[in-house]
Amino acid sequence: MKRLAVYCGSASPADPRYEELAMDVGKALAQRGIGVVYGGGKIGLMGAVAAGALLEGGEVVGVIPEALVAAELANRACTELHVVSTMHERKKAFTDLSDGFLTLPGGVGTMDELWEALSWAQLGYHAKPVGLLNAYGFYDGLIEFYHRMGESGFVRAEHRGILLHHPSLDPLVASMEGYVPHRPIFRMSAEEL
């Protein structure tokens, strides 16, 4: 993996562990020679991921919609900063520019990005690993819900392994590097669906 799209919150929670985590993830990815593709902002966890990677001399590619640039939220310190018109273009750029997806704690926008990466993997729009860093148990409920969707038959058995998750970065990145793509829905017959 040369680059990972990193999804995380643009907020700065009161608990400082989250921004520290984001900074540490940015540093760790840069130390591994993995570039960061992210939302292009300079605030919250997003800004911390970028700052951590840049401190270690890593590549940081920001993708930000024009509206957020106008609000003066763009991180001009990025190695590359792509300004796009819409959120749809932003998410497509994340997919095009990265070799996988890594989700840190975040809110609604982060969930939108994670679920789209999972959905596109199931369908076959990409065959890239989708990782969820479950630091501090932040995503325990989401992981339980994902398993419930599978147990209920809403996620096919062969797609249940798409979401890779771990509470620590090193084992998560290792599982992402070893990810073997599944058979996507686009390659299934109607009888198999």
Residue frames as a rotation matrix with the C-alpha (Angstrom) as fourth column:
MET 1
0.583 0.813 0.000 0.00
0.813 -0.583 0.000 0.00
0.000 0.000 -1.000 0.00
LYS 2
-0.477 -0.768 0.427 1.49
0.774 -0.597 -0.211 3.29
0.418 0.229 0.879 -1.10
ARG 3
-0.830 0.291 0.476 -1.39
-0.389 -0.914 -0.119 5.50
0.401 -0.284 0.871 0.04
LEU 4
-0.573 0.726 -0.381 -4.35
0.816 0.547 -0.186 5.13
0.074 -0.417 -0.906 2.39
ALA 5
-0.213 0.635 0.742 -7.46
-0.087 -0.769 0.633 7.26
0.973 0.070 0.220 2.43
VAL 6
-0.831 -0.080 -0.551 -7.86
0.531 0.184 -0.827 8.18
0.168 -0.980 -0.110 6.10
TYR 7
-0.028 0.909 0.416 -11.40
0.159 -0.407 0.899 8.94
0.987 0.091 -0.133 7.22
CYS 8
-0.485 -0.099 -0.869 -11.88
0.867 0.071 -0.493 10.72
0.110 -0.993 0.052 10.54
GLY 9
0.484 0.808 -0.336 -13.68
0.861 -0.509 0.016 13.56
-0.158 -0.297 -0.942 12.24
SER 10
-0.126 -0.448 0.885 -13.16
0.489 -0.805 -0.337 17.23
0.863 0.390 0.321 11.54
ALA 11
0.788 0.461 0.408 -14.23
-0.157 -0.489 0.858 17.90
0.595 -0.740 -0.313 15.13
SER 12
-0.481 -0.874 0.065 -11.96
-0.220 0.049 -0.974 18.30
0.849 -0.483 -0.216 18.14
PRO 13
0.462 0.714 -0.526 -13.56
0.330 0.412 0.849 16.28
0.823 -0.566 -0.046 20.95
ALA 14
0.704 -0.146 0.695 -13.04
-0.632 -0.575 0.519 17.32
0.324 -0.805 -0.497 24.55
ASP 15
0.792 -0.438 0.425 -11.15
0.060 0.749 0.660 14.07
-0.607 -0.497 0.620 25.14
PRO 16
0.373 -0.711 -0.596 -7.60
-0.835 -0.537 0.118 14.78
-0.404 0.453 -0.794 23.89
ARG 17
-0.170 -0.463 0.870 -6.91
-0.085 0.886 0.455 11.08
-0.982 0.003 -0.190 23.21
TYR 18
0.608 0.517 0.602 -8.66
0.497 0.343 -0.797 11.29
-0.619 0.784 -0.049 19.85
GLU 19
0.926 -0.327 -0.188 -6.50
-0.369 -0.683 -0.631 14.04
0.078 0.653 -0.753 18.38
GLU 20
0.058 -0.933 0.355 -3.39
-0.831 0.152 0.535 12.40
-0.553 -0.326 -0.767 19.85
LEU 21
0.125 0.090 0.988 -4.44
0.230 0.966 -0.117 9.13
-0.965 0.242 0.100 18.19
ALA 22
0.928 0.294 0.229 -4.90
0.290 -0.185 -0.939 10.89
-0.234 0.938 -0.257 14.84
MET 23
0.610 -0.779 -0.142 -1.49
-0.790 -0.611 -0.046 12.56
-0.050 0.141 -0.989 15.13
ASP 24
-0.130 -0.668 0.733 0.12
-0.557 0.661 0.503 9.21
-0.820 -0.343 -0.458 16.00
VAL 25
0.459 0.361 0.811 -1.58
0.429 0.709 -0.559 7.49
-0.778 0.605 0.171 13.05
GLY 26
0.987 -0.109 -0.120 -0.31
-0.160 -0.578 -0.800 10.16
0.018 0.809 -0.588 10.66
LYS 27
0.229 -0.962 0.150 3.21
-0.940 -0.178 0.292 9.75
-0.254 -0.208 -0.945 12.03
ALA 28
-0.069 -0.238 0.969 3.08
-0.228 0.949 0.217 5.95
-0.971 -0.205 -0.120 11.91
LEU 29
0.782 0.389 0.487 1.84
0.371 0.336 -0.865 5.87
-0.500 0.858 0.119 8.32
ALA 30
0.830 -0.526 -0.186 4.58
-0.533 -0.650 -0.541 8.27
0.164 0.548 -0.820 7.22
GLN 31
0.023 -0.858 0.514 7.20
-0.851 0.253 0.460 6.16
-0.524 -0.447 -0.724 9.02
ARG 32
0.077 0.098 0.992 5.96
0.202 0.973 -0.112 3.14
-0.976 0.209 0.055 7.03
GLY 33
-0.895 -0.421 -0.147 6.20
-0.021 -0.288 0.957 5.10
-0.445 0.860 0.248 3.78
ILE 34
-0.338 0.870 0.359 2.41
0.941 0.311 0.132 5.14
0.003 0.382 -0.924 3.37
GLY 35
-0.938 0.034 0.346 0.99
0.047 -0.974 0.223 8.40
0.345 0.225 0.911 2.08
VAL 36
-0.529 0.787 -0.318 -2.17
0.508 -0.008 -0.862 9.90
-0.680 -0.617 -0.396 3.56
VAL 37
-0.747 0.505 0.432 -5.13
0.195 -0.455 0.869 10.86
0.635 0.734 0.242 1.38
TYR 38
-0.526 0.541 -0.656 -7.65
0.797 0.043 -0.603 12.75
-0.298 -0.840 -0.454 3.49
GLY 39
0.350 0.926 0.139 -10.30
0.927 -0.320 -0.197 15.46
-0.138 0.198 -0.971 3.54
GLY 40
-0.127 -0.528 0.839 -7.88
0.732 -0.621 -0.280 18.36
0.669 0.579 0.466 3.17
GLY 41
0.768 0.494 0.409 -8.89
0.099 -0.722 0.685 20.18
0.633 -0.485 -0.603 6.34
LYS 42
-0.315 -0.925 0.211 -6.68
-0.036 -0.211 -0.977 21.74
0.949 -0.315 0.033 8.97
ILE 43
-0.221 0.319 0.922 -8.96
-0.937 -0.332 -0.110 21.24
0.271 -0.888 0.372 11.99
GLY 44
0.638 0.621 0.455 -9.94
-0.754 0.622 0.208 18.36
-0.154 -0.476 0.866 14.23
LEU 45
0.414 -0.441 0.796 -8.71
0.014 0.878 0.479 14.82
-0.910 -0.187 0.369 13.78
MET 46
0.861 -0.076 0.503 -8.27
0.509 0.118 -0.853 15.48
0.006 0.990 0.141 10.06
GLY 47
0.739 -0.591 0.324 -5.79
-0.450 -0.790 -0.416 18.23
0.502 0.162 -0.850 10.73
ALA 48
0.437 -0.569 0.696 -4.00
-0.735 0.220 0.641 16.10
-0.518 -0.792 -0.323 13.34
VAL 49
0.663 -0.184 0.726 -3.53
0.402 0.905 -0.137 13.16
-0.632 0.383 0.674 10.92
ALA 50
0.822 -0.332 0.463 -2.06
0.351 -0.346 -0.870 15.49
0.449 0.878 -0.167 8.32
ALA 51
0.649 -0.587 0.483 0.16
-0.713 -0.691 0.118 17.25
0.265 -0.421 -0.868 10.85
GLY 52
0.528 -0.431 0.732 1.52
-0.359 0.668 0.652 13.95
-0.770 -0.607 0.198 12.15
ALA 53
0.675 -0.247 0.695 2.34
0.656 0.631 -0.414 12.68
-0.337 0.735 0.588 8.67
LEU 54
0.796 -0.362 0.484 3.94
0.098 -0.712 -0.695 15.97
0.597 0.601 -0.532 7.65
LEU 55
0.687 -0.549 0.476 6.07
-0.704 -0.340 0.624 16.06
-0.181 -0.764 -0.619 10.81
GLU 56
0.302 -0.548 0.780 7.57
0.003 0.818 0.575 12.73
-0.953 -0.172 0.249 9.72
GLY 57
-0.548 -0.563 -0.619 8.14
-0.548 -0.318 0.774 13.92
-0.633 0.763 -0.134 6.14
GLY 58
-0.500 0.430 0.752 5.24
0.519 0.844 -0.137 11.87
-0.693 0.322 -0.645 4.77
GLU 59
-0.925 0.292 0.242 3.12
0.119 -0.383 0.916 12.52
0.360 0.876 0.320 1.72
VAL 60
-0.493 0.820 -0.291 -0.23
0.411 -0.076 -0.909 14.17
-0.767 -0.568 -0.299 2.49
VAL 61
-0.904 0.296 0.307 -2.81
0.236 -0.251 0.939 14.53
0.355 0.922 0.157 -0.27
GLY 62
-0.644 0.710 -0.285 -5.83
0.077 -0.311 -0.947 16.63
-0.761 -0.632 0.146 0.66
VAL 63
-0.750 0.542 0.380 -9.12
0.472 0.036 0.881 16.52
0.464 0.840 -0.282 -1.22
ILE 64
-0.635 0.458 -0.622 -11.50
0.439 -0.448 -0.779 19.29
-0.635 -0.768 0.083 -0.23
PRO 65
0.136 0.768 0.626 -14.72
0.990 -0.126 -0.062 20.73
0.031 0.628 -0.778 -1.69
GLU 66
-0.419 -0.285 0.862 -14.69
0.481 -0.875 -0.056 24.37
0.770 0.392 0.503 -2.83
ALA 67
0.539 0.741 0.400 -17.22
0.033 -0.493 0.870 25.33
0.842 -0.455 -0.290 -0.15
LEU 68
0.834 -0.270 -0.482 -14.82
0.541 0.223 0.811 24.31
-0.111 -0.937 0.332 2.62
VAL 69
-0.279 -0.914 0.294 -11.92
0.943 -0.319 -0.096 26.13
0.181 0.251 0.951 0.97
ALA 70
-0.115 0.339 0.934 -14.08
0.210 -0.911 0.356 29.27
0.971 0.237 0.033 0.96
ALA 71
0.887 0.460 0.044 -14.66
0.023 -0.139 0.990 28.77
0.462 -0.877 -0.134 4.69
GLU 72
0.257 -0.906 0.338 -10.86
-0.783 -0.400 -0.477 28.91
0.567 -0.142 -0.811 5.14
LEU 73
0.698 0.044 0.714 -10.62
-0.553 0.666 0.500 25.33
-0.454 -0.744 0.490 6.35
ALA 74
0.909 -0.347 -0.232 -8.19
0.019 0.590 -0.807 24.07
0.417 0.729 0.543 3.69
ASN 75
0.645 -0.764 0.012 -4.80
0.150 0.142 0.978 22.82
-0.750 -0.629 0.206 4.83
ARG 76
0.902 -0.307 -0.304 -2.34
-0.417 -0.438 -0.796 24.59
0.111 0.845 -0.523 2.53
ALA 77
0.062 -0.932 0.357 0.57
-0.903 0.100 0.418 22.63
-0.426 -0.348 -0.835 4.04
CYS 78
0.681 0.273 0.679 -0.45
-0.064 0.946 -0.317 19.45
-0.729 0.173 0.662 2.17
THR 79
-0.475 -0.810 0.345 1.96
0.220 0.270 0.937 17.88
-0.852 0.521 0.050 -0.30
GLU 80
-0.887 0.368 0.279 -0.92
0.234 -0.164 0.958 18.12
0.398 0.915 0.060 -2.80
LEU 81
-0.581 0.786 -0.212 -4.28
0.029 -0.240 -0.970 19.80
-0.814 -0.570 0.117 -2.34
HIS 82
-0.850 0.402 0.339 -7.07
0.440 0.190 0.878 18.87
0.289 0.896 -0.338 -4.76
VAL 83
-0.676 0.697 -0.241 -10.08
-0.344 -0.587 -0.732 21.20
-0.652 -0.412 0.637 -4.76
VAL 84
-0.857 0.457 0.238 -13.27
0.496 0.607 0.621 19.55
0.139 0.650 -0.747 -6.05
SER 85
-0.636 0.669 0.383 -16.79
-0.389 -0.708 0.589 20.79
0.666 0.226 0.711 -6.64
THR 86
0.387 0.913 0.128 -18.84
-0.692 0.196 0.695 18.22
0.610 -0.358 0.707 -4.71
MET 87
0.084 -0.261 0.962 -18.66
-0.861 0.466 0.202 15.68
-0.501 -0.845 -0.185 -1.93
HIS 88
0.886 0.260 0.384 -19.26
-0.042 0.870 -0.492 12.94
-0.462 0.420 0.781 -4.53
GLU 89
0.722 -0.689 -0.061 -16.16
-0.171 -0.093 -0.981 14.06
0.670 0.719 -0.185 -6.41
ARG 90
0.107 -0.683 0.723 -14.25
-0.974 -0.218 -0.062 14.10
0.200 -0.697 -0.688 -3.13
LYS 91
0.363 0.087 0.928 -15.14
-0.546 0.827 0.135 10.49
-0.755 -0.555 0.348 -2.30
LYS 92
0.991 -0.057 0.120 -14.34
0.131 0.558 -0.819 9.33
-0.021 0.828 0.561 -5.82
ALA 93
0.445 -0.882 0.154 -10.93
-0.544 -0.403 -0.736 11.01
0.711 0.244 -0.659 -5.52
PHE 94
0.165 -0.351 0.922 -10.33
-0.920 0.283 0.272 9.19
-0.356 -0.893 -0.276 -2.22
THR 95
0.707 0.188 0.682 -10.94
-0.038 0.973 -0.229 5.91
-0.706 0.136 0.695 -4.05
ASP 96
0.943 -0.316 0.105 -8.89
0.127 0.050 -0.991 6.83
0.307 0.948 0.087 -7.11
LEU 97
0.393 -0.833 0.390 -5.89
-0.610 -0.553 -0.567 8.18
0.688 -0.015 -0.725 -5.16
SER 98
0.005 -0.360 0.933 -5.58
-0.974 0.210 0.086 5.47
-0.227 -0.909 -0.350 -2.51
ASP 99
-0.543 -0.264 -0.797 -4.81
-0.459 0.888 0.018 1.77
0.703 0.376 -0.603 -2.14
GLY 100
-0.378 0.470 -0.797 -7.16
0.744 0.666 0.040 1.27
0.550 -0.578 -0.602 0.80
PHE 101
0.122 0.582 0.804 -9.30
-0.211 -0.776 0.594 3.00
0.970 -0.242 0.028 3.41
LEU 102
-0.590 -0.345 -0.730 -8.54
0.656 0.322 -0.682 3.52
0.471 -0.882 0.037 7.10
THR 103
0.250 0.779 0.575 -11.26
0.068 -0.607 0.792 4.87
0.966 -0.159 -0.204 9.38
LEU 104
-0.861 -0.448 -0.241 -10.51
0.327 -0.125 -0.937 6.53
0.390 -0.885 0.254 12.71
PRO 105
-0.302 0.786 -0.540 -13.10
0.823 -0.070 -0.563 7.88
-0.481 -0.615 -0.625 15.16
GLY 106
-0.996 0.050 0.070 -15.45
-0.004 -0.845 0.535 10.43
0.086 0.533 0.842 13.63
GLY 107
-0.469 0.880 -0.080 -19.02
-0.291 -0.239 -0.926 11.47
-0.834 -0.411 0.368 13.11
VAL 108
0.495 0.844 0.209 -21.65
-0.035 0.259 -0.965 11.39
-0.868 0.470 0.158 10.38
GLY 109
0.626 -0.304 -0.718 -19.31
-0.778 -0.310 -0.547 12.33
-0.056 0.901 -0.431 7.51
THR 110
-0.504 -0.846 0.177 -16.84
-0.846 0.524 0.100 9.67
-0.177 -0.099 -0.979 8.58
MET 111
-0.278 0.493 0.824 -19.61
-0.060 0.848 -0.527 7.08
-0.959 -0.196 -0.206 8.65
ASP 112
0.747 0.540 -0.388 -20.75
-0.366 -0.153 -0.918 8.15
-0.555 0.828 0.083 5.18
GLU 113
0.182 -0.781 -0.598 -17.24
-0.972 -0.053 -0.227 7.59
0.146 0.623 -0.769 3.85
LEU 114
-0.666 -0.430 0.610 -16.79
-0.585 0.808 -0.069 4.24
-0.463 -0.403 -0.789 5.63
TRP 115
0.048 0.776 0.628 -20.13
-0.004 0.629 -0.777 2.81
-0.999 0.034 0.033 4.48
GLU 116
0.764 0.177 -0.620 -19.53
-0.583 -0.221 -0.782 3.92
-0.275 0.959 -0.066 0.91
ALA 117
-0.255 -0.927 -0.273 -16.11
-0.964 0.266 -0.003 2.24
0.075 0.263 -0.962 0.88
LEU 118
-0.630 0.095 0.771 -17.73
-0.264 0.907 -0.328 -0.97
-0.730 -0.410 -0.547 2.19
SER 119
0.430 0.897 0.101 -20.63
-0.113 0.165 -0.980 -0.79
-0.896 0.410 0.172 -0.23
TRP 120
0.558 -0.284 -0.780 -18.38
-0.828 -0.258 -0.498 -0.14
-0.059 0.923 -0.379 -3.23
ALA 121
-0.601 -0.784 0.156 -16.18
-0.781 0.618 0.092 -3.09
-0.169 -0.066 -0.983 -2.19
GLN 122
-0.274 0.594 0.756 -19.19
-0.052 0.776 -0.629 -5.41
-0.960 -0.212 -0.182 -1.99
LEU 123
0.722 0.652 -0.231 -20.39
-0.213 -0.108 -0.971 -4.31
-0.658 0.750 0.062 -5.40
GLY 124
0.348 -0.673 0.653 -16.98
0.828 0.548 0.123 -4.43
-0.440 0.497 0.747 -7.06
TYR 125
0.965 -0.037 0.259 -16.25
0.095 -0.873 -0.478 -0.76
0.244 0.486 -0.839 -7.73
HIS 126
0.161 -0.968 0.193 -12.94
-0.865 -0.232 -0.445 -1.37
0.475 -0.096 -0.875 -5.95
ALA 127
0.697 -0.039 -0.716 -11.05
0.211 0.965 0.153 -4.33
0.685 -0.258 0.681 -4.46
LYS 128
-0.284 -0.825 0.489 -9.18
-0.205 -0.446 -0.871 -2.38
0.937 -0.348 -0.043 -1.78
PRO 129
-0.438 0.080 -0.895 -9.00
0.776 0.537 -0.332 -3.12
0.454 -0.840 -0.297 1.95
VAL 130
0.175 0.577 0.798 -11.33
-0.194 -0.774 0.602 -1.27
0.965 -0.260 -0.024 4.31
GLY 131
-0.445 -0.468 -0.764 -9.93
0.643 0.426 -0.636 -0.91
0.623 -0.774 0.112 7.83
LEU 132
0.564 0.646 0.514 -11.58
-0.052 -0.593 0.803 0.38
0.824 -0.480 -0.301 10.99
LEU 133
-0.621 -0.777 -0.101 -9.34
0.142 0.014 -0.990 1.47
0.771 -0.629 0.102 13.88
ASN 134
0.455 0.870 -0.190 -11.45
0.262 0.073 0.962 0.67
0.851 -0.488 -0.195 16.92
ALA 135
-0.641 -0.764 0.071 -9.35
0.224 -0.275 -0.935 2.69
0.734 -0.584 0.348 19.38
TYR 136
-0.920 0.192 0.341 -10.73
-0.390 -0.376 -0.841 2.95
-0.033 -0.907 0.421 22.92
GLY 137
-0.674 0.692 0.257 -13.67
0.594 0.715 -0.369 0.73
-0.439 -0.096 -0.893 21.88
PHE 138
-0.669 0.397 -0.628 -15.13
-0.424 -0.898 -0.116 3.68
-0.610 0.188 0.769 19.95
TYR 139
-0.371 0.495 -0.786 -16.62
-0.884 0.072 0.462 1.41
0.285 0.866 0.411 17.27
ASP 140
-0.939 0.021 0.342 -17.70
-0.139 0.890 -0.435 -1.55
-0.313 -0.456 -0.833 19.44
GLY 141
-0.110 0.992 0.060 -21.37
-0.100 0.049 -0.994 -0.89
-0.989 -0.116 0.094 18.74
LEU 142
0.286 0.165 -0.944 -20.81
-0.906 -0.273 -0.322 -0.43
-0.311 0.948 0.071 15.01
ILE 143
-0.697 -0.595 -0.399 -18.84
-0.681 0.724 0.110 -3.69
0.223 0.348 -0.910 14.77
GLU 144
-0.751 0.513 0.417 -21.61
0.062 0.682 -0.728 -5.49
-0.658 -0.521 -0.544 16.65
PHE 145
0.238 0.872 -0.427 -24.16
-0.409 -0.308 -0.859 -3.98
-0.881 0.379 0.283 14.25
TYR 146
-0.096 -0.367 -0.925 -22.09
-0.995 0.067 0.076 -5.04
0.034 0.928 -0.371 11.22
HIS 147
-0.968 -0.245 0.045 -22.03
-0.249 0.962 -0.114 -8.61
-0.015 -0.121 -0.993 12.56
ARG 148
-0.364 0.912 0.189 -25.79
0.032 0.215 -0.976 -8.46
-0.931 -0.350 -0.108 13.16
MET 149
0.245 0.418 -0.875 -26.34
-0.848 -0.345 -0.402 -7.42
-0.469 0.841 0.270 9.52
GLY 150
-0.539 -0.529 -0.655 -24.35
-0.778 0.611 0.146 -10.48
0.323 0.588 -0.741 8.47
GLU 151
-0.949 0.188 0.254 -26.11
0.005 0.814 -0.581 -12.85
-0.316 -0.550 -0.773 10.85
SER 152
-0.085 0.985 -0.151 -29.46
-0.159 -0.163 -0.974 -11.53
-0.984 -0.059 0.171 9.60
GLY 153
0.037 0.040 0.999 -28.49
0.818 0.573 -0.053 -12.15
-0.575 0.818 -0.012 5.97
PHE 154
0.916 0.330 -0.227 -28.15
0.173 -0.837 -0.518 -8.53
-0.361 0.436 -0.824 4.90
VAL 155
0.203 -0.903 -0.380 -24.40
-0.956 -0.266 0.122 -8.93
-0.211 0.339 -0.917 4.34
ARG 156
0.793 0.101 -0.601 -23.56
-0.371 0.863 -0.344 -12.04
0.484 0.495 0.721 2.33
ALA 157
0.902 -0.427 0.066 -21.29
0.212 0.570 0.794 -14.57
-0.377 -0.702 0.605 4.02
GLU 158
0.282 -0.860 0.424 -18.46
0.959 0.235 -0.161 -14.02
0.039 0.452 0.891 1.55
HIS 159
0.141 -0.194 0.971 -18.59
0.291 -0.929 -0.228 -10.25
0.946 0.315 -0.074 2.13
ARG 160
0.937 0.315 -0.149 -18.48
0.215 -0.185 0.959 -10.33
0.274 -0.931 -0.241 5.93
GLY 161
0.363 -0.886 -0.289 -14.69
0.834 0.171 0.524 -10.19
-0.415 -0.431 0.801 5.91
ILE 162
0.292 -0.238 0.926 -14.51
0.661 -0.650 -0.375 -6.93
0.691 0.722 -0.032 3.98
LEU 163
0.682 -0.014 0.732 -14.52
-0.404 -0.841 0.361 -4.78
0.610 -0.542 -0.578 7.12
LEU 164
0.037 -0.772 -0.635 -11.18
0.630 0.511 -0.585 -5.30
0.775 -0.378 0.506 8.83
HIS 165
0.614 0.218 0.759 -11.02
-0.348 -0.788 0.508 -3.97
0.709 -0.576 -0.407 12.37
HIS 166
0.095 -0.612 -0.785 -8.64
0.817 0.499 -0.290 -3.90
0.569 -0.613 0.548 15.28
PRO 167
0.898 0.256 -0.359 -8.04
0.431 -0.682 0.591 -1.65
-0.093 -0.686 -0.722 18.32
SER 168
0.239 -0.897 -0.371 -4.36
0.080 -0.363 0.928 -1.12
-0.968 -0.252 -0.015 17.37
LEU 169
0.564 -0.006 -0.826 -2.88
-0.706 -0.521 -0.479 0.30
-0.428 0.853 -0.298 14.18
ASP 170
-0.454 -0.876 -0.163 -0.03
-0.828 0.347 0.440 -2.18
-0.329 0.335 -0.883 13.55
PRO 171
-0.685 0.211 0.697 -2.17
0.207 0.974 -0.091 -5.35
-0.698 0.081 -0.711 13.37
LEU 172
0.434 0.891 -0.137 -4.83
0.145 -0.219 -0.965 -3.49
-0.889 0.399 -0.224 11.42
VAL 173
0.332 -0.394 -0.857 -2.37
-0.866 -0.488 -0.111 -2.29
-0.374 0.779 -0.503 8.77
ALA 174
-0.746 -0.622 0.240 -0.91
-0.507 0.763 0.401 -5.82
-0.432 0.178 -0.884 8.59
SER 175
-0.284 0.716 0.637 -4.37
0.440 0.688 -0.577 -7.28
-0.852 0.116 -0.511 7.93
MET 176
0.650 0.491 -0.579 -5.01
-0.233 -0.597 -0.768 -4.59
-0.723 0.634 -0.274 5.32
GLU 177
-0.133 -0.797 -0.589 -1.72
-0.933 -0.100 0.346 -5.40
-0.335 0.595 -0.730 3.58
GLY 178
-0.916 -0.238 0.324 -2.70
-0.177 0.963 0.205 -9.10
-0.361 0.131 -0.923 3.53
TYR 179
-0.048 0.998 -0.038 -6.26
-0.440 -0.055 -0.896 -8.49
-0.897 -0.027 0.442 2.36
VAL 180
-0.927 -0.090 0.365 -7.43
0.255 0.564 0.785 -10.87
-0.277 0.821 -0.500 -0.36
PRO 181
-0.632 0.724 -0.277 -10.33
-0.769 -0.632 0.101 -9.36
-0.101 0.277 0.956 -2.36
HIS 182
-0.406 0.653 0.639 -13.60
0.044 0.712 -0.700 -11.26
-0.913 -0.257 -0.318 -2.29
ARG 183
-0.731 0.288 0.619 -15.92
0.677 0.190 0.711 -11.99
0.087 0.939 -0.333 -5.20
PRO 184
-0.887 0.368 -0.277 -18.00
-0.254 -0.893 -0.372 -8.84
-0.384 -0.259 0.886 -5.75
ILE 185
-0.049 0.981 0.187 -21.71
0.051 0.189 -0.981 -8.71
-0.997 -0.039 -0.060 -6.40
PHE 186
0.254 0.123 -0.959 -21.04
-0.848 -0.449 -0.282 -7.61
-0.465 0.885 -0.010 -10.00
ARG 187
-0.549 -0.545 -0.634 -19.54
-0.779 0.609 0.152 -11.07
0.303 0.577 -0.758 -10.62
MET 188
-0.781 0.361 0.509 -22.36
-0.089 0.743 -0.663 -13.05
-0.618 -0.563 -0.549 -9.03
SER 189
-0.803 0.594 0.046 -25.26
0.231 0.239 0.943 -14.62
0.549 0.768 -0.329 -10.83
ALA 190
-0.224 0.823 0.522 -28.86
-0.704 -0.507 0.497 -13.79
0.674 -0.257 0.693 -9.94
GLU 191
0.554 0.434 -0.710 -29.19
0.072 0.825 0.560 -17.22
0.829 -0.362 0.426 -8.27
GLU 192
-0.236 -0.751 -0.617 -26.29
0.777 0.235 -0.584 -16.42
0.583 -0.617 0.528 -5.96
LEU 193
-0.827 -0.025 0.562 -27.78
-0.189 -0.929 -0.319 -13.14
0.530 -0.370 0.763 -4.84
